[in-house]
Structures are given as structure tokens and as C-alpha cells.
Amino acid sequence: MRVVDQKRLLSMSGANPALPEIPSLLDDDSMLTRKFGKEVVNYYAGGSLNRYSFLRPDLKFLNAVALSPETKYIALNNLSPLVTSSSELAFFSYEDLKSVIGTAPFGLAEEEYIQLYDSTKSAPLIVFLGMDESGQTSTTFETSAHGSISGKGCFAIDVTAKGFQVEAASAFLAAAEQKGIATQGNPRSMTLHAEAAAMFAQARSMMDWNIRNAFCASCGNPTLSVHAGYKRVCPPTDLKGTEVAVSRGECPSRKGVSNVCFPRTDPTMIAAVVSTDGQRVLLGRQARFPPCWYSTLAGFIEPGESIEEAVRREVWEESGVKVGRVVIHSSQPWPYPSSLMIGAIAQALPGDGEKIILNDKELQDAKWFSMDEVREALLHGTSALDAAAGPGYKEGALRLPPGQAIANQLISAVANGFLTASPRI
């Protein structure tokens, strides 16, 4: 490979403007970094908000933050964000959303909220994302048991015009449109800048989880969102528009701590598989991919299965290739709906271990590509699924996912010497 190409590859992988940077890692010279290289922080990760998960039940704190004029809200319409441009989220104040939110979004304690549950009424879905502590100016808020907290609050709100909030949400969306604010058409295009992408990933995952768990898995009755959007409960009674609560019957979810409904993340493996001699990379394509567009192999990790075992199983099922050693590289939140992509580098076993057989027929094709083909594609052939290849791309050559995708980072790692212990950025 030419020296100029190597420099460009290193620049692409180590300083991709679409990928987040963690301030505490910028000048990191720890033993781990010297041995394994700098930590890779993938797109959708690396957000700067302090989530303060232990303050989600603190209604005194939440209500004060929610009503503060300094607090920022991001809005999701049918799980897609409202944006001012392809790279920027739209931010709203409480006053902008007052008609949707109401006067006291966190006005009742969880026990009171459950006791007064009324299926004929509904509150907007609001999720506390955290506190922005990066600015020079901030607001100080008192908590119930943890002293004072300084920063600017950030929430996500569902403004989909449906159910109980049709009129208010419709009016809000119309007013936003008048200001040039739109609902992003294809969030998976990954055009938001790094910080915005991390906020969106958290918001979308939590919104989607709440929507999917609107009914109790144990008894089938509607559930209630509490803990600032991070917990759902099954109320024992329902006012049903009256002043007298009606019992909803027994439900196992009300007995035992482990039975309440909390968010879950689905672990998924994704691996760049390298040949025994380290000179080729195994890539696959689905029928829906554009011509010549290939990616790394991926699949869900099953219960009772380690990450390494899942890599070996999925790679063999999809391609027939038998994998030996597996090394974890990095991870990426994937909010469609709530996966965690666990990236790995794996090496095929020699001999028949490299033979390709599409066992489960999930892929349309799988191939071994030389490092030269991969490096050329990293330079000129990366793009999102619905976008054209980059400048300099030669028709018919290999195409790869964009730099925001963990697949690209895994492929870049092996192209940059991950296996040979060459200096890495």
C-alpha cells in the first residue's frame, strides 16, 4: 500500500468528524492505551450528558428542571427527530411545548401517580436524558437527598399526533413547520453530528421501549410510565373517569422486585473476520444492499451464549466459515430499536475453515476480499445504503458502510494493522 494511502486511512479511522470524542480520552496515555491503542468511540455513543440515573425518581428535582427556561427538549414524531438541518436537532423550551406538556409534568410521586391512574386520561411521554454540564453558565437545582446539581437539563418528548394529544401535538408540529423545522425523513442515514446522534439514540431507544411496553406482559392491562420514562408499572386500580377506583385484578408484575418492567438492551455481535494468513477479510451482502455493497457479519447473541461463541456461531451459520480466536474491539448503541452492537475481530481457522457455504441462506453472497480491495473501498467506496459511493469510486469495485457504522471501524482496524500490532491511532 502506498504511504499516502496509509496516512489517509489512518486519518479516516482516527479522526472521523462524524465520530464523537471523549475529553478524558483525548490525551490518554494509560498502560491499556499503550498496549491496545486508543479507545474507539463509535457513532451514537460518546454523549456528554450526565444521565443522573439515580435522580429519575426525584420529582422535586425533575419538575424544577423540566420547567426551567434553560432546559432543552428534543422532540420525536413517530420516533423520528425534529431537526433544523440534516445534521442538527431542533431544540425547544418548556414554553414551546407547554400546551403538550401541561403545567406539572412530574407533579406526583410514583405511589400517588399509580393510585390515581385513570385509563381515560393520558400524559405525554417525556424522558429525562440528563444534564448538560459543559457550558460556562448553568442553573443550580436542589434534589431531595443528593444536595444541589448544576447544569442545563435535557428531555425528550413524544409529539406524535395520536391518542389523547392529537390536537396539542398537531398544533405544535404545525408551528414548528412554520419555523422551518421538519421531521427527519431517514434517521438511519446517520447525518446528525456526533453529540446530536448520541442524544437521539438515547431518546429513540427509550421512546420505542415505552411504546412497545404499553401493555403488561403478565395480565394484558395498560401500563404506566414512571421514573422519568425508565420504568413501567401495572397499576392495581383504574379510576376510569370517575372518583371511585376499580380493581384491575391480580397481576404477577406487582409481586417481587424482578417483575416490574425496566428497559432492556439486545446484545448483538458484529465481526470483521480475517483469513488465516491475515491478508483477506470476509464480508457479506443481503439482497436489499446496493450493487457491490458488502459489510461485516452480524447477529443477535442468544441467552446462555458468550460474545465469542455468538461470533463463531453466526459466522458459520451465515457463511460456513469456521472462526477460532475472537477479540473484542468496540461497541456501538444501535437505537433500531434498542440493540448494542458488540464489535469483534475474528480469525478463520486454516484449511476448510475458510470455505464459504451459505448455510442459513440469510445472505445473498459472502466473499473473501483482499486487503488492497478493502483499503481502496475505504478510500473511495464508503456510503450509507441509500447514498452514492464517494468521489474516485470505480464502478464495479467493492463498496462499504460509512465511517459512522461500527462495521466500517472494524474493517478499518484490520486494514490499519490491528492484527499485526502496528502503531494504531
LUMVO-210720 format. One record per residue (C-alpha): y, z, x; residue in three letters. Coordinates in pm, whole numbers, padded with zeros to 5 digits, always signed. Each point is the difference from the previous one (the first is absolute). Layout:
N
YZXALA
...
This chain:
425
+00000+00000+00000MET
+00346-00084+00132ARG
+00222+00292+00107VAL
+00269-00099-00249VAL
-00251+00014-00283ASP
-00122+00343+00108GLN
+00356+00136-00004LYS
+00057-00144-00347ARG
-00322+00151-00130LEU
+00086+00340+00141LEU
+00345-00024-00155SER
-00142-00097-00338MET
-00251+00284-00011SER
+00210+00274+00150GLY
+00343-00063-00146ALA
-00051-00166-00334ASN
+00322+00067-00196PRO
-00201+00021-00322ALA
-00200+00297+00133LEU
+00137+00357-00012PRO
+00087+00212+00300GLU
-00062+00375+00017ILE
+00287+00169+00191PRO
-00229+00266+00151SER
-00223-00273+00144LEU
+00265-00227+00153LEU
+00000+00173+00340ASP
-00346+00152-00028ASP
-00170+00047+00337ASP
-00283+00228-00103SER
-00346-00004+00156MET
-00138-00174-00308LEU
+00262-00275+00019THR
-00060-00055+00371ARG
-00372-00032-00062LYS
-00012-00196-00327PHE
+00339-00171-00026GLY
+00281+00064-00245LYS
-00080+00090-00359GLU
+00009-00294-00240VAL
+00200+00071-00316VAL
-00078-00265-00258ASN
+00206-00142-00286TYR
+00015+00224-00311TYR
-00032+00304+00233ALA
+00259+00175+00215GLY
+00241+00110-00271GLY
+00264+00253+00102SER
+00004+00204-00323LEU
-00120+00359+00024ASN
-00235+00020-00298ARG
+00016+00380-00038TYR
-00327+00001-00192SER
+00010+00380-00039PHE
+00326-00026-00200LEU
-00139-00226-00274ARG
-00065+00294-00238PRO
+00348+00147+00075ASP
+00199-00093-00311LEU
+00317+00175+00115LYS
+00009-00218+00309PHE
-00117-00321-00170LEU
+00250+00016-00284ASN
+00291+00065+00235ALA
-00100-00291+00222VAL
-00067-00235-00294ALA
+00349+00057-00146LEU
+00187-00013+00331SER
+00246-00292+00031PRO
-00124-00055+00357GLU
-00361-00054-00109THR
-00144-00352+00013LYS
-00242-00145-00254TYR
-00211-00310+00047ILE
-00122-00166-00319ALA
-00329-00174-00072LEU
-00045-00248-00283ASN
-00369-00068-00070ASN
-00069+00144+00349LEU
+00235-00247+00171SER
+00318+00132+00162PRO
+00354-00080-00100LEU
+00171-00161+00299VAL
+00339-00129+00110THR
-00161-00256+00232SER
-00344-00092+00131SER
+00030+00272+00268SER
+00203+00272-00174GLU
-00093+00241-00277LEU
+00257+00074-00268ALA
+00110+00363-00006PHE
+00129+00175-00310PHE
+00168+00331-00075SER
-00086+00249-00271TYR
+00303-00122-00196GLU
-00136-00356+00011ASP
-00328+00121-00151LEU
+00117+00287-00219LYS
-00082-00182-00324SER
-00358-00044+00122VAL
-00049+00335+00175ILE
+00171+00239-00238GLY
+00191+00319+00086THR
-00271+00220+00157ALA
-00291-00200+00143PRO
-00155+00313+00154PHE
+00129+00258-00243GLY
-00326+00171-00091LEU
-00260+00184+00206ALA
-00346-00157+00004GLU
-00144+00266-00233GLU
+00282-00054-00252GLU
-00028-00376+00027TYR
-00372+00020-00081ILE
+00054+00249-00284GLN
+00266-00221-00163LEU
-00196-00324+00043TYR
+00075-00243-00281ASP
-00180-00336-00005SER
+00273-00146-00222THR
+00255+00045+00277LYS
+00004-00125+00355SER
+00202+00052+00316ALA
+00062-00277+00254PRO
-00233-00004+00298LEU
+00196+00132+00298ILE
-00153+00054+00345VAL
+00160+00210+00273PHE
-00024-00201+00322LEU
+00165+00251+00233GLY
+00320+00086+00183MET
+00197-00225+00231ASP
+00105+00225+00288GLU
+00123-00275+00231SER
+00365-00025-00105GLY
+00301+00176+00146GLN
+00097+00128-00343THR
-00239+00178-00231SER
-00015+00237-00295THR
-00154+00346+00013THR
-00238+00102-00280PHE
-00147+00342-00070GLU
-00373+00032-00058THR
-00185+00271-00190SER
-00189+00142+00297ALA
+00072-00206+00311HIS
+00366+00056+00068GLY
+00245-00289+00008SER
-00077-00368+00063ILE
+00258-00252+00120SER
-00014-00375-00043GLY
+00029-00271-00263LYS
-00267-00024-00266GLY
-00198-00311-00082CYS
-00195-00066-00320PHE
-00182-00293-00155ALA
+00017-00070-00373ILE
-00197-00230-00226ASP
+00249-00215-00197VAL
-00257-00224-00167THR
+00121-00072-00353ALA
-00295+00133-00198LYS
-00104+00283-00228GLY
+00254+00275-00058PHE
+00259-00137+00242GLN
+00026-00362-00115VAL
+00366+00013-00104GLU
+00132+00208+00291ALA
-00201-00190+00263ALA
+00092-00339-00146SER
+00369+00090+00006ALA
-00026+00127+00357PHE
-00180-00316+00120LEU
+00258-00221-00171ALA
+00286+00191+00165ALA
-00172-00026+00339ALA
-00045-00374-00044GLU
+00372-00036-00070GLN
+00062+00152+00345LYS
-00227-00252+00171GLY
-00296+00238+00026ILE
-00341-00154-00070ALA
-00365+00101-00022THR
-00178-00123+00312GLN
-00233-00283-00097GLY
-00273+00046+00259ASN
-00001+00340+00178PRO
-00306-00105+00204ARG
+00214-00250+00186SER
+00101+00304+00211MET
+00362-00103+00048THR
+00154+00346-00041LEU
+00127+00155+00322HIS
-00218+00273+00151ALA
+00165+00310-00150GLU
+00026-00157-00345ALA
-00363-00111+00017ALA
-00116+00356+00073ALA
+00197+00136-00296MET
-00135-00272-00228PHE
-00359+00062+00114ALA
+00022+00369-00087GLN
+00173-00068-00331ALA
-00233-00278-00113ARG
-00316+00190+00088SER
+00114+00307-00191MET
+00123-00198-00302MET
-00322-00196-00016ASP
-00211+00317+00026TRP
+00190+00164-00287ASN
-00037-00310-00217ILE
-00373-00030+00069ARG
-00059+00367-00079ASN
+00190+00018-00328ALA
-00318+00126-00170PHE
-00230+00284+00099CYS
-00325-00115+00158ALA
-00182+00299-00150SER
+00108-00002-00367CYS
+00198-00322-00046GLY
+00322+00166-00119ASN
+00340-00095+00146PRO
+00096+00182+00319THR
+00338+00137+00110LEU
+00173-00072+00331SER
+00124+00311+00188VAL
+00079+00101+00360HIS
+00268-00269+00024ALA
-00258-00271-00068GLY
-00278+00125+00230TYR
-00227+00175-00250LYS
-00124-00071-00352ARG
-00135+00259-00239VAL
-00175-00005-00336CYS
+00201+00227-00240PRO
-00214+00221-00229PRO
+00233-00050-00300THR
+00224-00266-00154ASP
+00306+00060-00219LEU
-00026-00352-00145LYS
+00362-00003-00113GLY
-00016+00339-00173THR
+00068+00363+00097GLU
-00364+00102-00025VAL
-00228-00090+00289ALA
-00341-00148-00080VAL
-00297+00069+00225SER
-00142-00303+00183ARG
-00338+00164+00052GLY
-00183+00099+00316GLU
+00033-00206+00316CYS
-00177+00059+00335PRO
+00317-00100+00186SER
+00162+00330-00101ARG
-00269+00207+00168LYS
-00004+00026+00378GLY
+00250-00109+00260VAL
-00201-00307+00102SER
+00016-00156-00346ASN
+00373-00067-00028VAL
+00109-00355+00076CYS
+00169-00064+00335PHE
+00078-00335+00168PRO
-00272-00162+00206ARG
+00007-00255+00281THR
-00279-00256+00042ASP
-00099-00035+00369PRO
-00059-00360+00107THR
-00119-00131+00335MET
+00147-00310+00160ILE
-00123-00118+00336ALA
+00065-00254+00272ALA
-00349-00080+00125VAL
-00023-00130+00357VAL
-00294-00189+00150SER
-00227+00161+00257THR
+00185-00169+00287ASP
+00341+00091-00144GLY
+00115-00363-00011GLN
-00017-00070-00375ARG
+00111+00163-00324VAL
-00189-00007-00330LEU
+00219-00095-00298LEU
-00077-00084-00361GLY
+00167-00169-00295ARG
-00023+00024-00377GLN
+00023-00300-00229ALA
+00348+00103-00118ARG
+00146-00018+00353PHE
+00214-00298+00107PRO
-00172-00262+00219PRO
-00078+00123+00354CYS
+00117+00355-00088TRP
-00244+00266+00129TYR
+00012+00377+00031SER
-00199+00299+00116THR
-00289+00134-00208LEU
+00058+00297-00231ALA
-00172+00207-00268GLY
-00003+00337-00176PHE
-00161+00299+00168ILE
-00274+00144-00220GLU
-00069+00371-00066PRO
-00213+00158+00271GLY
+00092-00273+00249GLU
+00199+00033+00322SER
+00271-00248+00095ILE
-00215-00136+00280GLU
-00300-00043-00231GLU
+00217-00176-00257ALA
+00123-00246+00263VAL
-00356-00085+00103ARG
-00119-00034-00360ARG
+00292-00207-00130GLU
+00007-00235+00300VAL
-00374-00065-00031TRP
+00013-00044-00380GLU
+00290-00246+00014GLU
-00081-00191+00318SER
-00349+00092+00119GLY
+00142+00112+00335VAL
-00145+00325+00135LYS
+00255+00241+00147VAL
-00059+00267+00264GLY
+00295+00207+00125ARG
+00291+00065-00238VAL
+00337+00143+00109VAL
+00275+00111-00240ILE
+00331-00176+00069HIS
+00255+00094-00270SER
+00041+00034-00376SER
+00220-00144-00274GLN
+00078+00122-00353PRO
-00067-00281-00246TRP
+00154+00073-00341PRO
-00203-00252-00203TYR
-00080+00238-00152PRO
-00062+00290+00242SER
-00210-00092+00302SER
+00019+00113+00360LEU
-00095-00283+00233MET
-00174+00149+00304ILE
+00020-00255+00278GLY
-00269-00029+00264ALA
-00102-00211+00297ILE
-00372-00073+00011ALA
-00230-00191+00231GLN
-00298-00212-00099ALA
-00346+00061+00140LEU
-00131-00268+00238PRO
-00236-00282-00091GLY
-00080-00036-00368ASP
+00257+00271-00074GLY
+00270-00268+00016GLU
-00173-00237-00242LYS
+00204-00067-00315ILE
-00173+00021-00341ILE
+00208+00052-00315LEU
-00231+00258-00154ASN
+00196+00117-00305ASP
+00184-00333-00053LYS
+00332+00187-00030GLU
+00157-00223+00263LEU
+00035-00374-00021GLN
-00030-00027+00378ASP
-00019+00209+00318ALA
+00047-00128+00353LYS
+00032+00107+00361TRP
+00338-00104+00142PHE
+00084-00009+00370SER
+00273+00225+00136MET
+00210-00309+00077ASP
-00019-00112-00366GLU
+00091+00351-00113VAL
+00297+00025+00238ARG
+00131-00337-00108GLU
-00026+00107-00365ALA
+00182+00327+00072LEU
+00285-00199+00151LEU
+00031-00277-00258HIS
-00237+00047-00294GLY
+00072+00336-00162THR
+00119+00023-00360SER
-00052+00174-00331ALA
-00254-00160-00233LEU
+00266-00173-00205ASP
+00223-00107+00290ALA
+00000-00290+00243ALA
-00113+00041+00360ALA
+00260+00072+00267GLY
+00191-00256+00207PRO
-00209-00180+00257GLY
-00317+00017-00210TYR
-00231-00301+00040LYS
-00170-00114-00320GLU
-00368+00095-00006GLY
+00034+00286+00249ALA
-00091+00361-00074LEU
+00236+00201-00223ARG
+00018+00381-00007LEU
+00157+00281-00208PRO
+00363+00101+00075PRO
+00106+00276+00235GLY
+00045+00247-00289GLN
-00376-00011-00069ALA
-00232+00233+00189ILE
-00234-00298+00044ALA
+00265-00162+00219ASN
+00040+00317+00204GLN
-00375+00024+00061LEU
-00022-00365+00105ILE
+00306+00042+00222SER
-00156+00306+00162ALA
-00312-00184+00116VAL
+00209-00299+00109ALA
+00219+00235+00206ASN
-00282+00164+00193GLY
-00118+00290-00217PHE
-00356-00047+00126LEU
+00089-00055+00364THR
+00228+00302+00035ALA
+00289-00221+00107SER
+00349+00154-00031PRO
+00088+00017-00368ARG
+00323+00052-00184ILE
